[in-house]
Amino acid sequence: MNIAFRSRFLPLEDLFSLAQGVVGIGALCVFIFFVVALCRSKEYGVDFSVERDGRTFEIDAILTGPLGLRENVRSPLAIALEQKLVLLAQSVRPDLEKQERAFCIGVKGSEQQAVVREGEAIFCHLTQHASGGVEALEFADGVADISMIPHIVTGNSLLLKVEQKAGEMMEVVLKAAAQVRNHQGISEGACLEGAKWWGTDLLFHEYGAEQYHQIGQKHKLELVEGKEHYVLYVAAKDFLTYQGGKWQVIDSLEDAVREAPLAQIQSIGPRELDIEAWDPEGFSLFQTKLHPETLQAIRMVPGQVISEAKLRSRQQVSCKIGKKRWILKPGDWLIKTQTNWHKLKTGEEIENFLDHQLRGELFVIDSIDATGMIKGHYFDEMRTQMQPFSLKAASSKGRKSVRARI
């Protein structure tokens, strides 16, 4: 026969649960008492401190500073600094070393700005109310009412360690603001920000030898600096530096001029070209998106340009272009400028044309065969559109006639 006994005591698991509950309630009571005691110490001047290793630590200090639990226990100066100062920018230029990175701090409602590196001191003069509050502050070049040393916290906030003349220390956290940093005297970025994007150069695609193949894959930007126009050939991730009064494409960051603005082609898509630029201190100058220039479709009728074509020899044709008669042969380049037609004859002229210093529509004569068939290519002024053409000239013994096909 089995006899069952029922214990008068709680199971062991229930005892553990009960003990944990009692400990939790006790800890909560101690915390509430501690907080109430600290608050009353502010009202009655009771000194709560702990002495360890000869040093005294104020217990109520945990309620002050940027992480203060109550605003009314924080220093009026700390509150004023957080209300009046703002983090405008951090230097993010890619060729800066960590120790070179800087911050720009501004005063809300004014043009005041101070640029400082991490660990360097900023000095400020204070204008105070009769009641003791801070009415205004002004950045100073040397020792002043307060000094502040910045330390980075996150990408959007900055910690300032503040010291007053009397030696009182405090910490303030500044948040980044939408307010834009002033770039006084920085005008170099304007021409790049307003550049025209013409796409790739089809002349290099069609006629570029091996040394020009890479240029033919790049995109063409037209910049205007005063009265001067110039062109850059860029690809995604290319860096540009400002030197000699112009933007220039560089091979790597090692070639960048540290005392000059820097830019990078961030990306190139079908309809957008993204550029970011930085000033010499490393702060962002601008971020912009360029869109391709609008092009009008070309349709050139060769017989309306080249008339009275007549075969002179196996590889020469005489013809009339504009108001002048010409002798054409394979390899000839003719451009139509604003005033007249011109055949490019020297290396200097060709180089100026390739650099867009000499501009105009271009006719390239590729071949002339024994039957008088002329073949070539036509390019618009920016060489972003191309049209092949062929033209049949009359033989020297026959009647002058022109037959053309596109």
C-alpha positions, 0 to 999 in steps of 0.5 A: 500500500502506497501512502502519499505525504503532502509537504507543509512547505512551498516547493523550492522553485516557488521559494526562489521566485518569491525571493527574487520578487522581494529583492526587486521591490527592495531595490526599487525602494532604495532607488526611489529613496536615493532620488528623493534624497538627492532632490531634497539636497538641492533644496536644503543644501545637504552635501551628498558626496563620497570620499575615495582614495583621498578624492571627493566625488559629488553623487548629485553630479550624475544628474548634471551635464548633457545627460541631466535627468532634470533641466532645472538642475543643469547650469544656466550656461550649459542650457544657453550654449545648447540653445545658441550654438549649432554644429554647422559642418564637419570636414569630410574631404576624402584626402584629409587625415584624421588629425586634420578634420575640423568642425564649423560651429555657428551662433544661431541668428548671426553670421558668426562662425568658428572653425576648429579641429578636434581637441583645439580650444574655442574661446567666447565672450559672454554678455549676461542678463542682470539676472545672471542668464546669458544674453549673447555670446561672441567668438574670441581669438584668445582667452575669454570668459569661457573655453570649449574643446570639441570632441566628435560624438556622432556624425550629427552631434558634437560634445563640447567640454566647457571651462569657465574662468573660475574653473567650473567644468561642464559638458554640452552636446551640439546637434547638427542643424540644417543651417548652411555654412557660409563659404566666403570667398569661395567662387571656384565651385560655381563654374563646376556646379553650373557645368554643361554635360554633353555626354561622350565625344563621338569624334574620339569614338570614331577616329581615336587611336589607342591613346584616345580610346580612354577619352572616348569612353569619358563624358564631356563637361563644358565649364565657363570661367569668366569669358573663357570656356574649357572642356573636361573629360570625366568618368565616374569616381574621377577627382578634380582639383582647382589649379591655375584658375581652372578645374583639372582632372587628376589621376589620384588623390595624391595629386590633389592640391591641399590648399585648393578645392577638390571635387569628385564625380560621384556617379554617372547615369543615363540622366544624371551626373552627380558631383560633390566638391569640398573647400580647402578646409575639407567642408562640403562646397556643394552637391549637385546633379547635372542633366544632359544638354538637350540636343536637336536631331541632325540631318545634313544633306551633303549635296547642299554643303558640297556642290559642283564636285568633280573628280580631279584624280584617283583620290582628289575632288574639286568642289564648291563649299560655301563661296569658295572652291576647294580640293578635297582628299582623304584625311581632310578635316573641314570646319564651319565656323561662325564666319566661314569654312576652314580646313584644319592643316596644322597640328596646333589647329587640330589640337585647338579644335579637339580642346574646343578652343576652335569650334564649328561643325566638322566634315571628315573626308574618309575616302575618295575612290576611282569612281568619284565616290566621297565618303566621310562623317559629319559632326555637330559643334560639340561632337555629340552627334555624328552622321556618315555621308557619301557623295558621288562626284562627276568624272572629269570628262563628264558633265558636272553633276552631284548625286548624294545619299545619306 
